[in-house]
């Protein structure tokens, strides 16, 4: 079968090659790969910024944003041939730490977790793949065209779970949400904010166009810019920062309302220095009882929540997020810079 593989740590090695067909082990599903989403993590892996191959292997299959159809399922599992599924990305460390031992492996304490397509386990970028039944999440058949968005939506679902847990420390009745960044994660964060009945604002550096249209279709407000100056007077209750841009991160720390919550969900390379008045930021956070937290990855319940949230969304809106589809035979094109929201590889073509 064909698979999209690379050598972790070696730039320019990404390629489509023939690899042996997978054989499901005990308790595993055999899955036909349908689609693979490409995100910044995959591009960083291709650029050799990081990545760890399976033990004893040089190359590994890339890809963690999956969508597939079950071909074979073990007796007694909750799945049947024909089911549409996505795969959970992370696996708990084998030690395990306390969090992993309790199923909270997205909060692993010792860093010995593994991840499909990223760290020590082959990913989902192949015509067929296998997965343990306990790490597969069913997707409604109506979402076949957009089910590959479940993984990025799972990161957002986790963010919202944490926001609501933090808010529950006291009376919590937020009205406004600001999302910085209108990429897939930012737009999905805005979607889940609107599903919660919030007044949603999205800030992105792009001029009005597709992204602003997508935001406005949610009933949210789009802002084109690179700072949070416009929100200094009317501070939002919640900020979900999805760009990782240092200046926006710093702005966010002091731009929420009293008892505000800032969720940092974006990553950016280091190396840039910003001059800040740490005393003023500290004063705002302390005197207002604010909370700033980071979030990454997701476990099974977040994937299930994400699938449910997509099921409640307008299908046409979700389909507009996928701005480019390329066949597996031309998979490398999906890694090239383009004016995309989301690029997806068709694993059947």
VEXLO-792874 format. One line per 10 residues: number of its first residue (from 1); for each residue x negated, y, z of N, C-alpha, C. Coordinates in Angstrom, 2 decimals. Layout:
N
NUM) X:Y:Z:X:Y:Z:X:Y:Z  ...
END
This chain:
349
1) -0.85:-1.19:0.00:0.00:0.00:0.00:-0.88:1.24:0.00  -0.28:2.39:-0.31:-1.00:3.65:-0.31:-0.88:4.34:1.05  -1.96:4.99:1.44:-1.97:5.74:2.69:-2.86:6.96:2.52  -2.54:8.01:3.28:-3.33:9.23:3.29:-4.30:9.15:4.46  -5.58:8.96:4.17:-6.56:8.72:5.22:-7.68:9.76:5.18  -8.43:9.82:6.28:-9.57:10.73:6.37:-10.56:10.18:7.39  -11.75:10.75:7.37:-12.76:10.41:8.37:-12.78:11.54:9.40  -12.32:11.29:10.61:-12.33:12.35:11.63:-13.74:12.91:11.83  -13.81:14.23:11.83:-15.10:14.90:12.02:-15.89:15.11:10.75  -15.34:14.67:9.61:-16.05:14.82:8.33:-15.14:15.57:7.35
11) -15.48:16.79:7.04:-14.67:17.60:6.15:-14.73:17.08:4.72  -13.62:17.22:4.00:-13.57:16.83:2.59:-13.36:15.34:2.36  -12.92:14.61:3.37:-12.77:13.15:3.23:-11.32:12.73:3.06  -10.38:13.67:3.14:-8.97:13.32:3.01:-8.67:12.82:1.61  -7.99:11.67:1.53:-7.69:11.09:0.22:-6.59:10.06:0.34  -5.92:9.79:-0.76:-4.94:8.71:-0.84:-5.66:7.46:-1.29  -5.56:6.40:-0.51:-6.26:5.17:-0.85:-5.37:3.96:-0.58  -5.79:2.83:-1.13:-5.10:1.57:-0.88:-5.61:0.97:0.42  -4.67:0.59:1.29:-5.02:-0.05:2.56:-4.14:-1.29:2.72  -4.51:-2.23:3.58:-3.69:-3.43:3.77:-2.31:-3.08:4.31
21) -1.32:-3.86:3.92:0.03:-3.68:4.47:0.01:-3.95:5.97  0.76:-3.18:6.74:0.79:-3.40:8.18:1.60:-4.64:8.54  1.25:-5.27:9.63:1.98:-6.43:10.13:2.49:-6.10:11.54  3.80:-6.11:11.72:4.33:-5.76:13.05:3.92:-6.78:14.10  3.53:-6.26:15.26:3.23:-7.13:16.38:4.48:-7.40:17.20  4.32:-8.07:18.30:5.45:-8.38:19.17:6.14:-7.11:19.63  7.45:-7.05:19.42:8.22:-5.88:19.84:8.11:-4.68:18.95  7.51:-4.84:17.77:7.33:-3.70:16.86:8.30:-3.74:15.69  8.61:-2.56:15.18:9.41:-2.40:13.97:8.48:-2.27:12.78  8.92:-2.80:11.64:8.27:-2.53:10.37:9.10:-1.47:9.67
31) 8.46:-0.39:9.23:9.18:0.79:8.75:8.69:1.21:7.37  9.64:1.56:6.51:9.31:2.17:5.24:9.14:3.67:5.47  7.96:4.21:5.18:7.75:5.64:5.34:8.53:6.41:4.29  9.25:7.44:4.71:10.02:8.26:3.80:9.40:9.65:3.61  9.04:10.28:4.70:8.53:11.65:4.60:7.52:11.90:5.71  6.61:12.82:5.44:5.59:13.21:6.40:5.47:14.73:6.39  5.68:15.35:7.53:5.52:16.79:7.63:4.06:17.14:7.87  3.64:18.27:7.31:2.27:18.74:7.46:2.30:20.05:8.25  1.46:20.12:9.29:1.42:21.33:10.12:-0.01:21.77:10.32  -0.20:22.79:11.15:-1.53:23.31:11.40:-2.47:22.29:11.99
41) -1.95:21.39:12.82:-2.79:20.34:13.40:-3.40:19.48:12.30  -2.60:19.08:11.32:-3.11:18.25:10.23:-4.18:18.99:9.44  -3.97:20.27:9.22:-4.98:21.04:8.46:-6.27:21.19:9.27  -6.16:21.29:10.58:-7.36:21.34:11.42:-8.09:20.00:11.41  -7.33:18.91:11.39:-7.95:17.58:11.29:-8.69:17.44:9.97  -8.06:17.88:8.89:-8.68:17.80:7.56:-9.94:18.65:7.50  -9.94:19.76:8.25:-11.10:20.66:8.28:-12.18:20.18:9.24  -11.97:19.02:9.86:-12.94:18.39:10.77:-13.12:19.17:12.07  -12.09:19.90:12.49:-12.17:20.61:13.76:-12.15:19.65:14.95  -11.45:18.53:14.79:-11.39:17.49:15.82:-10.78:16.25:15.20
51) -10.48:15.25:16.00:-9.94:13.98:15.50:-10.79:12.82:15.98  -10.13:11.72:16.32:-10.81:10.54:16.85:-10.25:9.30:16.16  -11.07:8.52:15.46:-10.56:7.35:14.74:-10.22:6.21:15.69  -9.46:5.23:15.22:-9.21:4.04:16.04:-10.53:3.36:16.39  -10.62:2.73:17.54:-11.86:2.07:17.95:-12.36:1.10:16.88  -13.63:1.20:16.53:-14.24:0.32:15.55:-13.97:0.69:14.11  -13.24:1.78:13.87:-12.91:2.21:12.52:-13.58:3.54:12.19  -13.81:3.77:10.89:-14.36:5.04:10.46:-13.25:5.96:9.97  -12.35:5.44:9.15:-11.25:6.22:8.60:-9.99:5.97:9.42  -9.06:6.91:9.35:-7.76:6.70:9.98:-6.68:7.33:9.13
61) -5.47:6.83:9.27:-4.30:7.38:8.57:-3.86:8.63:9.32  -3.70:9.71:8.60:-3.29:10.98:9.19:-1.77:11.04:9.28  -1.25:11.99:10.05:0.18:12.26:10.05:0.88:11.94:11.36  1.59:12.94:11.91:2.34:12.71:13.15:3.80:13.18:13.05  4.17:13.88:11.99:5.56:14.30:11.79:6.23:13.30:10.84  6.92:12.33:11.39:7.34:11.16:10.61:8.83:11.15:10.30  9.16:10.33:9.34:10.53:9.91:9.06:10.44:8.60:8.29  11.18:7.60:8.75:11.13:6.31:8.07:12.42:5.54:8.22  12.49:4.44:7.49:13.66:3.57:7.54:13.22:2.17:7.98  13.91:1.62:8.96:13.54:0.31:9.49:13.75:-0.78:8.43
71) 12.69:-1.57:8.22:12.77:-2.72:7.32:12.98:-4.01:8.09  12.28:-4.14:9.20:12.39:-5.33:10.04:12.38:-4.89:11.50  13.20:-5.56:12.30:13.24:-5.23:13.73:13.21:-6.52:14.54  12.58:-6.49:15.70:12.51:-7.70:16.52:13.87:-8.04:17.13  14.10:-9.29:17.36:15.35:-9.73:17.96:15.53:-9.09:19.33  16.72:-8.58:19.57:17.02:-7.97:20.85:16.69:-6.50:20.95  16.11:-5.93:19.89:15.81:-4.50:19.95:17.07:-3.69:19.68  16.99:-2.39:19.92:18.14:-1.51:19.70:18.25:-1.06:18.25  17.37:-1.57:17.38:17.32:-1.11:15.99:17.65:-2.23:15.03  18.15:-1.83:13.86:18.49:-2.78:12.81:17.92:-2.29:11.49
81) 17.66:-3.20:10.55:17.20:-2.77:9.24:18.15:-1.73:8.65  17.58:-0.70:8.09:18.37:0.39:7.52:18.46:1.61:8.40  18.15:1.45:9.70:18.20:2.60:10.60:17.15:3.64:10.21  17.53:4.90:10.33:16.61:6.00:10.10:15.97:6.36:11.44  14.64:6.45:11.46:13.95:6.71:12.72:12.80:7.70:12.53  12.36:8.26:13.65:11.09:8.98:13.73:10.29:8.34:14.84  8.97:8.55:14.80:8.11:7.95:15.81:7.59:8.98:16.80  7.63:8.62:18.08:7.00:9.44:19.11:5.50:9.42:18.86  4.83:10.54:19.07:3.43:10.68:18.68:2.47:10.16:19.75  2.67:10.56:20.97:1.69:10.26:22.03:1.98:8.94:22.72
91) 0.91:8.30:23.21:1.01:7.10:24.04:0.30:7.36:25.35  0.81:6.79:26.44:0.17:7.00:27.74:-1.22:6.38:27.81  -2.05:6.95:28.67:-3.38:6.39:28.83:-3.29:5.03:29.52  -4.24:4.15:29.27:-4.16:2.78:29.79:-4.46:2.67:31.28  -4.93:3.75:31.92:-5.34:3.61:33.32:-4.17:3.27:34.24  -3.02:3.90:34.28:-2.70:5.23:33.75:-2.77:6.27:34.86  -2.69:7.55:34.49:-2.57:8.59:35.50:-1.15:8.57:36.06  -0.90:9.33:37.10:0.42:9.32:37.72:1.53:9.73:36.78  1.26:10.74:35.93:2.28:11.21:35.01:2.59:10.14:33.96  1.56:9.55:33.38:1.77:8.52:32.36:2.49:7.31:32.94
101) 2.17:6.96:34.17:2.80:5.81:34.80:4.29:6.02:35.00  4.73:7.27:34.99:6.14:7.59:35.19:6.82:8.02:33.90  6.20:7.74:32.76:6.81:8.06:31.47:6.65:9.50:31.04  5.90:10.30:31.80:5.69:11.71:31.46:4.33:11.88:30.79  4.08:11.06:29.76:2.74:11.05:29.15:2.43:12.32:28.38  3.44:13.13:28.08:3.16:14.43:27.47:2.50:15.37:28.47  2.48:14.99:29.74:1.83:15.77:30.79:0.63:15.01:31.36  -0.01:14.19:30.55:-1.14:13.37:30.99:-2.18:14.20:31.73  -2.67:13.65:32.85:-3.59:14.39:33.70:-5.06:14.13:33.38  -5.39:12.98:32.83:-6.82:12.66:32.65:-7.29:12.68:31.21
111) -6.41:12.98:30.26:-6.81:13.12:28.86:-7.11:11.82:28.14  -6.76:10.69:28.73:-7.04:9.41:28.08:-5.88:8.89:27.24  -4.90:9.73:27.01:-3.80:9.37:26.11:-4.33:9.16:24.70  -3.51:8.56:23.85:-3.80:8.44:22.42:-2.63:9.03:21.64  -2.87:9.37:20.37:-1.82:9.99:19.56:-1.87:9.49:18.13  -0.71:9.19:17.57:-0.62:8.73:16.20:-1.14:9.81:15.25  -2.11:9.41:14.41:-2.62:10.31:13.39:-3.55:11.38:13.88  -3.86:11.38:15.18:-4.71:12.43:15.76:-5.83:11.81:16.59  -5.46:10.93:17.49:-6.43:10.41:18.44:-6.30:8.90:18.60  -7.16:8.17:17.93:-7.39:6.74:18.14:-6.28:5.80:17.69
121) -5.23:6.32:17.06:-4.18:5.45:16.49:-3.85:5.98:15.10  -3.73:5.07:14.12:-3.33:5.49:12.79:-1.99:6.21:12.83  -1.87:7.21:11.95:-0.65:7.99:11.89:0.40:7.39:10.98  1.32:8.27:10.56:2.50:7.84:9.80:2.41:8.16:8.31  1.22:8.54:7.83:1.07:8.94:6.43:0.83:7.78:5.49  1.73:6.81:5.48:1.57:5.64:4.63:2.93:5.14:4.16  2.91:4.34:3.12:4.17:3.85:2.55:4.93:2.95:3.52  4.19:2.28:4.38:4.80:1.48:5.45:4.01:1.69:6.73  4.69:1.62:7.85:4.01:1.68:9.14:4.78:0.87:10.17  4.11:0.59:11.26:4.76:-0.15:12.34:4.81:0.74:13.58
131) 5.73:0.42:14.47:5.84:1.18:15.71:6.52:0.33:16.77  6.08:0.49:18.01:6.73:-0.18:19.12:8.17:0.34:19.22  9.12:-0.56:19.42:10.53:-0.16:19.46:10.78:0.92:20.51  10.04:0.88:21.60:10.24:1.86:22.67:9.77:3.26:22.33  9.03:3.39:21.23:8.55:4.71:20.81:9.19:5.15:19.49  10.28:4.52:19.13:11.06:4.92:17.95:12.34:5.61:18.42  12.74:6.64:17.71:13.94:7.40:18.04:14.85:7.43:16.82  16.08:7.00:17.01:17.03:6.93:15.90:17.46:8.33:15.48  17.61:8.51:14.18:18.06:9.77:13.59:19.36:9.52:12.84  20.32:10.40:12.98:21.60:10.23:12.29:21.38:10.21:10.78
141) 22.05:9.32:10.07:21.87:9.24:8.60:22.12:10.55:7.88  22.96:11.41:8.45:23.25:12.69:7.80:22.03:13.60:7.76  20.99:13.28:8.54:19.80:14.11:8.61:18.65:13.56:7.76  18.95:12.66:6.84:17.87:12.04:6.07:17.01:13.06:5.35  17.60:14.13:4.84:16.82:15.12:4.08:15.95:16.00:4.98  16.25:16.03:6.29:15.53:16.95:7.19:15.02:16.26:8.46  15.17:14.96:8.55:14.78:14.26:9.77:13.32:14.42:10.14  12.48:14.73:9.15:11.06:14.94:9.42:10.83:16.16:10.32  11.85:16.97:10.52:11.73:18.13:11.41:11.91:17.76:12.88  12.25:16.52:13.17:12.48:16.14:14.56:11.23:16.35:15.41
151) 10.04:15.98:14.88:8.84:16.12:15.71:8.57:17.57:16.10  8.51:18.53:15.16:8.33:19.91:15.62:9.47:20.38:16.52  10.68:19.90:16.27:11.80:20.28:17.14:11.66:19.68:18.53  10.95:18.55:18.64:10.75:17.93:19.96:9.88:18.80:20.85  8.92:19.48:20.25:8.06:20.39:21.01:8.91:21.54:21.56  9.84:22.02:20.74:10.74:23.09:21.17:11.72:22.59:22.22  12.22:21.36:22.03:13.14:20.80:23.03:12.46:20.69:24.39  11.21:20.28:24.39:10.46:20.23:25.65:10.30:21.63:26.24  9.99:22.61:25.40:9.85:23.98:25.88:11.13:24.44:26.57  12.26:24.17:25.95:13.53:24.59:26.54:13.83:23.84:27.83
161) 13.47:22.56:27.88:13.66:21.81:29.13:12.88:22.47:30.26  11.63:22.84:29.98:10.79:23.46:31.00:11.32:24.86:31.37  11.78:25.62:30.39:12.34:26.95:30.67:13.53:26.82:31.62  14.39:25.85:31.34:15.59:25.69:32.16:15.25:25.17:33.55  14.23:24.33:33.66:13.80:23.86:34.98:13.22:25.02:35.79  12.41:25.84:35.14:11.82:26.99:35.84:12.92:27.97:36.25  13.84:28.22:35.34:14.94:29.14:35.65:15.77:28.69:36.83  15.85:27.38:37.02:16.68:26.83:38.10:16.09:27.08:39.48  14.91:27.71:39.55:14.32:28.04:40.87:15.18:29.07:41.59  16.00:29.82:40.83:16.89:30.81:41.43:18.05:31.02:40.46
171) 18.88:31.99:40.74:19.98:32.29:39.80:19.38:32.56:38.43  19.93:31.92:37.41:19.35:31.99:36.06:20.47:32.11:35.04  20.60:33.28:34.47:21.62:33.51:33.46:21.02:34.42:32.38  20.06:33.90:31.60:19.38:34.72:30.60:20.33:35.14:29.49  20.05:36.30:28.93:20.86:36.81:27.83:20.07:36.97:26.54  18.78:37.28:26.67:18.00:37.59:25.46:16.75:36.73:25.36  16.43:36.36:24.14:15.24:35.57:23.82:14.47:36.27:22.71  13.16:36.36:22.89:12.28:36.82:21.82:11.37:35.67:21.43  11.33:35.36:20.14:10.41:34.36:19.60:9.39:35.09:18.75  8.11:34.87:19.01:7.07:35.46:18.18:6.53:34.39:17.24
181) 6.64:34.66:15.95:6.25:33.70:14.92:7.46:33.05:14.29  7.53:33.10:12.97:8.67:32.53:12.24:8.23:31.36:11.36  7.29:30.57:11.90:6.98:29.30:11.27:8.02:28.27:11.69  7.81:26.99:11.38:8.80:25.97:11.74:9.12:25.94:13.22  8.10:25.98:14.09:8.35:25.91:15.52:9.11:27.15:16.00  8.71:28.32:15.52:9.39:29.54:15.91:10.85:29.56:15.47  11.10:29.15:14.24:12.47:29.15:13.75:13.32:28.12:14.48  12.74:26.97:14.80:13.48:25.96:15.56:13.71:26.43:16.99  12.76:27.17:17.56:12.97:27.75:18.89:14.14:28.73:18.86  14.21:29.52:17.79:15.32:30.45:17.64:16.63:29.71:17.49
191) 16.63:28.62:16.72:17.83:27.81:16.55:18.34:27.32:17.90  17.45:26.75:18.71:17.89:26.21:20.00:18.30:27.33:20.95  17.72:28.51:20.78:18.17:29.65:21.57:19.58:30.07:21.21  19.87:30.09:19.92:21.23:30.43:19.48:22.22:29.35:19.92  21.80:28.09:19.90:22.68:27.02:20.37:23.02:27.17:21.85  22.18:27.89:22.57:22.44:28.16:23.99:23.17:29.48:24.21  23.58:30.11:23.12:24.38:31.32:23.22:23.61:32.59:23.51  22.29:32.57:23.32:21.48:33.74:23.62:21.44:34.73:22.46  21.19:35.99:22.79:20.87:36.99:21.79:19.40:36.77:21.42  19.16:36.47:20.17:17.82:36.04:19.76:17.19:37.06:18.82
201) 15.91:37.36:19.09:15.10:38.23:18.24:13.87:37.43:17.82  13.47:37.56:16.57:12.29:36.87:16.06:11.35:37.90:15.45  10.09:37.88:15.90:9.07:38.79:15.38:8.07:38.00:14.55  7.80:38.48:13.35:6.81:37.85:12.48:6.17:38.94:11.64  4.93:38.70:11.23:4.23:39.71:10.44:4.71:39.77:9.00  5.45:38.75:8.53:5.93:38.72:7.14:6.96:39.82:6.90  6.90:40.39:5.72:7.92:41.34:5.31:9.24:40.60:5.08  10.36:41.31:5.10:11.65:40.65:4.87:11.64:39.79:3.61  12.20:38.61:3.73:12.22:37.62:2.65:12.88:36.37:3.15  12.29:35.22:2.83:12.89:33.94:3.24:13.00:33.83:4.75
211) 11.92:34.17:5.46:11.95:34.02:6.92:13.01:34.91:7.56  13.08:36.15:7.12:14.10:37.04:7.69:15.50:36.54:7.35  15.66:35.98:6.15:16.95:35.44:5.76:17.35:34.25:6.64  16.38:33.40:6.96:16.65:32.26:7.82:17.03:32.72:9.23  16.33:33.72:9.73:16.64:34.25:11.06:18.04:34.85:11.08  18.35:35.66:10.09:19.65:36.31:10.04:20.78:35.31:9.86  20.51:34.21:9.16:21.53:33.17:8.99:21.89:32.50:10.31  21.01:32.59:11.28:21.30:32.05:12.62:22.14:33.02:13.44  22.31:34.24:12.95:22.95:35.26:13.76:21.97:35.93:14.69  20.68:35.84:14.37:19.62:36.46:15.15:19.09:37.69:14.42
221) 18.18:38.41:15.06:17.64:39.66:14.50:16.17:39.46:14.18  15.78:39.85:12.98:14.40:39.71:12.53:13.66:41.03:12.66  12.41:40.96:13.13:11.56:42.13:13.25:10.23:41.84:12.56  9.82:42.72:11.68:8.54:42.58:11.00:7.51:43.44:11.71  6.45:42.80:12.23:5.44:43.56:12.94:4.40:42.66:13.57  3.43:43.28:14.25:2.34:42.53:14.86:2.15:42.85:16.33  3.05:43.67:16.91:2.97:43.98:18.34:4.38:43.90:18.93  4.41:43.92:20.27:5.70:43.88:20.97:6.12:45.26:21.46  5.53:46.29:20.88:5.82:47.65:21.32:7.31:47.97:21.26  7.99:47.45:20.27:9.41:47.75:20.09:10.27:47.18:21.22
231) 9.71:46.24:22.01:10.49:45.60:23.06:10.12:46.11:24.45  9.28:47.14:24.50:8.83:47.66:25.79:9.99:48.21:26.63  10.99:48.77:25.97:12.12:49.35:26.69:13.20:48.36:27.02  13.46:47.45:26.11:14.52:46.45:26.30:13.88:45.08:26.39  13.35:44.77:27.53:12.55:43.56:27.69:13.43:42.30:27.67  13.02:41.29:26.89:13.80:40.05:26.83:13.63:39.24:28.11  14.59:38.39:28.39:14.52:37.52:29.56:13.53:36.38:29.34  13.44:35.91:28.10:12.57:34.78:27.77:11.78:35.14:26.52  10.50:34.82:26.51:9.68:34.92:25.30:9.10:33.54:25.02  9.26:33.06:23.79:8.58:31.85:23.34:7.56:32.29:22.30
241) 6.29:32.22:22.66:5.20:32.71:21.81:4.67:31.55:20.98  4.84:31.64:19.66:4.52:30.51:18.77:3.37:30.80:17.81  2.68:31.92:17.97:1.60:32.24:17.03:0.22:31.90:17.57  0.04:32.01:18.87:-1.30:31.84:19.44:-2.17:33.07:19.26  -1.67:34.10:18.62:-2.45:35.32:18.40:-2.71:36.01:19.74  -3.98:36.27:20.02:-4.36:36.79:21.32:-3.63:38.05:21.72  -3.49:38.99:20.79:-2.86:40.26:21.12:-1.40:40.07:21.51  -0.70:39.16:20.81:0.71:38.91:21.14:0.83:38.17:22.47  -0.08:37.24:22.72:-0.06:36.53:24.01:-0.20:37.53:25.15  -1.15:38.44:25.01:-1.37:39.44:26.06:-0.15:40.34:26.22
251) 0.42:40.79:25.10:1.62:41.62:25.16:2.75:40.90:25.88  2.90:39.61:25.56:4.01:38.84:26.11:3.97:38.76:27.63  2.76:38.77:28.20:2.63:38.59:29.64:3.28:39.71:30.44  3.47:40.86:29.82:4.04:41.99:30.55:5.24:42.61:29.83  5.92:41.81:29.00:7.03:42.36:28.22:8.37:41.73:28.57  8.41:40.79:29.51:9.70:40.20:29.88:10.40:41.06:30.92  11.69:40.80:31.08:12.45:41.43:32.15:12.00:40.85:33.49  12.51:41.39:34.57:12.20:40.87:35.90:12.60:39.40:36.00  11.75:38.60:36.64:11.94:37.15:36.74:11.99:36.54:35.34  11.16:37.08:34.45:11.12:36.59:33.08:10.26:35.35:32.95
261) 10.43:34.67:31.82:9.70:33.44:31.55:9.03:33.58:30.19  7.73:33.30:30.15:6.98:33.28:28.89:6.50:31.86:28.65  6.87:31.29:27.53:6.41:29.98:27.11:5.41:30.15:25.99  4.19:29.67:26.21:3.15:29.74:25.18:3.13:28.42:24.43  3.56:28.46:23.17:3.67:27.24:22.37:2.79:27.27:21.13  2.01:28.34:20.95:1.16:28.45:19.77:-0.30:28.26:20.12  -1.07:27.86:19.13:-2.52:27.69:19.29:-3.24:28.48:18.21  -4.36:29.06:18.59:-5.17:29.80:17.63:-6.63:29.59:17.99  -7.53:29.67:17.01:-8.95:29.51:17.33:-9.45:30.61:18.24  -10.44:30.30:19.06:-11.01:31.29:19.95:-12.01:32.16:19.22
271) -12.76:32.93:19.98:-13.80:33.75:19.37:-13.46:35.23:19.30  -12.18:35.57:19.54:-11.80:36.99:19.51:-11.70:37.51:20.93  -12.18:38.74:21.14:-12.16:39.36:22.46:-11.15:40.50:22.47  -10.33:40.56:23.52:-9.35:41.62:23.65:-9.56:42.34:24.98  -9.59:43.65:24.94:-9.72:44.43:26.16:-8.35:44.59:26.80  -8.21:44.16:28.05:-6.92:44.24:28.74:-7.14:44.75:30.16  -6.09:45.31:30.70:-6.09:45.71:32.10:-5.48:44.56:32.89  -6.32:43.67:33.38:-5.83:42.48:34.07:-5.06:42.84:35.33  -5.43:43.95:35.96:-4.74:44.37:37.17:-3.28:44.71:36.91  -3.03:45.41:35.81:-1.65:45.79:35.47:-0.83:44.54:35.14
281) -1.42:43.63:34.37:-0.71:42.39:34.03:-0.41:41.59:35.29  -1.40:41.47:36.15:-1.20:40.75:37.40:-0.08:41.38:38.23  -0.10:42.70:38.30:0.92:43.41:39.10:2.31:43.13:38.57  2.48:43.19:37.23:3.79:42.93:36.64:4.27:41.52:36.96  3.38:40.55:36.78:3.77:39.16:36.99:4.15:38.91:38.45  3.34:39.43:39.37:3.60:39.20:40.80:4.87:39.91:41.26  4.97:41.19:40.96:6.09:41.97:41.48:7.42:41.59:40.84  7.37:40.99:39.65:8.61:40.61:38.97:8.92:39.12:39.08  8.09:38.37:39.80:8.31:36.92:39.93:8.34:36.23:38.57  7.52:36.70:37.63:7.50:36.13:36.29:6.77:34.78:36.29
291) 7.02:34.01:35.24:6.35:32.72:35.06:5.82:32.63:33.63  4.57:32.22:33.51:3.96:31.96:32.20:3.52:30.51:32.19  3.90:29.75:31.18:3.48:28.35:31.11:3.20:27.96:29.67  2.40:26.93:29.51:2.10:26.40:28.19:2.78:25.06:27.98  3.00:24.72:26.72:3.63:23.43:26.42:3.09:22.87:25.12  2.94:21.56:25.07:2.48:20.87:23.87:2.96:19.44:23.93  3.17:18.84:22.77:3.56:17.44:22.67:4.93:17.20:23.28  5.37:15.94:23.30:6.71:15.60:23.76:6.79:14.11:24.04  7.76:13.73:24.88:8.00:12.30:25.09:9.35:11.90:24.50  9.78:10.68:24.79:10.97:10.14:24.11:12.21:11.01:24.29
301) 12.44:11.49:25.52:13.69:12.23:25.74:13.68:13.55:24.97  12.50:14.13:24.76:12.44:15.37:23.99:12.74:15.10:22.51  12.26:13.97:22.01:12.59:13.59:20.63:14.09:13.36:20.48  14.69:12.71:21.46:16.14:12.47:21.39:16.90:13.79:21.45  16.46:14.70:22.32:17.11:16.01:22.40:16.96:16.78:21.10  15.78:16.66:20.47:15.54:17.34:19.20:16.46:16.81:18.11  16.58:15.48:18.05:17.46:14.88:17.04:18.90:15.34:17.25  19.32:15.44:18.51:20.68:15.90:18.80:20.86:17.36:18.40  19.85:18.19:18.65:19.95:19.61:18.30:20.03:19.80:16.78  19.23:19.03:16.04:19.30:19.12:14.58:20.65:18.65:14.08
311) 21.22:17.65:14.75:22.53:17.16:14.36:23.63:18.19:14.53  23.41:19.17:15.43:24.40:20.22:15.66:24.18:21.42:14.75  23.05:21.46:14.08:22.72:22.61:13.23:23.34:22.48:11.85  23.38:23.59:11.13:23.87:23.58:9.75:22.83:22.91:8.86  23.22:21.86:8.17:22.28:21.10:7.37:21.61:21.97:6.31  22.37:22.82:5.66:21.80:23.68:4.62:20.71:24.58:5.15  20.89:25.07:6.39:19.86:25.93:6.99:18.59:25.13:7.24  18.73:23.93:7.76:17.57:23.08:8.01:16.84:22.75:6.71  17.60:22.49:5.66:16.97:22.15:4.37:16.16:23.32:3.83  16.56:24.53:4.14:15.81:25.70:3.68:14.46:25.84:4.38
321) 14.30:25.21:5.55:13.01:25.26:6.24:11.93:24.51:5.46  12.35:23.47:4.74:11.39:22.68:3.96:11.25:23.34:2.61  10.18:24.10:2.47:10.02:24.94:1.28:9.18:24.28:0.19  8.53:23.15:0.51:7.72:22.48:-0.50:7.68:20.99:-0.22  7.96:20.20:-1.24:7.85:18.74:-1.15:6.90:18.28:-2.24  5.92:17.48:-1.86:4.97:16.95:-2.84:4.93:15.44:-2.71  4.72:14.72:-3.82:4.65:13.26:-3.75:3.35:12.81:-3.08  3.36:11.60:-2.53:2.16:11.05:-1.90:0.99:11.04:-2.87  1.26:10.82:-4.14:0.19:10.80:-5.13:-0.54:12.14:-5.24  0.11:13.23:-4.82:-0.53:14.56:-4.84:-0.56:15.16:-3.43
331) -0.74:14.30:-2.44:-0.61:14.71:-1.04:-1.54:15.85:-0.65  -2.73:15.90:-1.25:-3.69:16.93:-0.85:-3.18:18.34:-1.12  -2.22:18.47:-2.05:-1.67:19.79:-2.34:-0.96:20.38:-1.12  -0.42:19.51:-0.27:0.31:19.98:0.91:-0.61:20.64:1.93  -1.92:20.43:1.78:-2.89:21.00:2.72:-3.46:22.33:2.22  -3.08:22.71:1.00:-3.59:23.96:0.44:-2.76:25.14:0.93  -3.39:26.29:1.15:-2.65:27.47:1.60:-1.54:27.83:0.63  -0.40:28.18:1.17:0.75:28.58:0.35:1.71:29.35:1.23  2.62:30.04:0.59:3.61:30.83:1.34:4.77:29.92:1.72  4.47:28.98:2.62:5.45:27.97:3.01:6.03:28.26:4.39
341) 7.20:27.68:4.64:7.65:27.50:6.01:7.21:26.10:6.43  7.62:25.09:5.67:7.23:23.72:5.98:6.96:22.95:4.70  5.78:22.33:4.62:5.43:21.45:3.51:5.61:20.01:3.96  6.19:19.21:3.08:6.49:17.81:3.39:5.99:16.92:2.26  5.41:15.77:2.63:4.96:14.79:1.64:6.02:13.70:1.51  6.44:13.43:0.28:7.37:12.35:-0.02:6.57:11.04:-0.12  6.73:10.16:0.84:5.94:8.94:0.88:6.44:7.87:-0.08  7.54:8.13:-0.75:8.10:7.16:-1.68:7.73:7.47:-3.12  7.02:8.60:-3.34:6.74:9.03:-4.72:5.23:9.05:-4.98
END
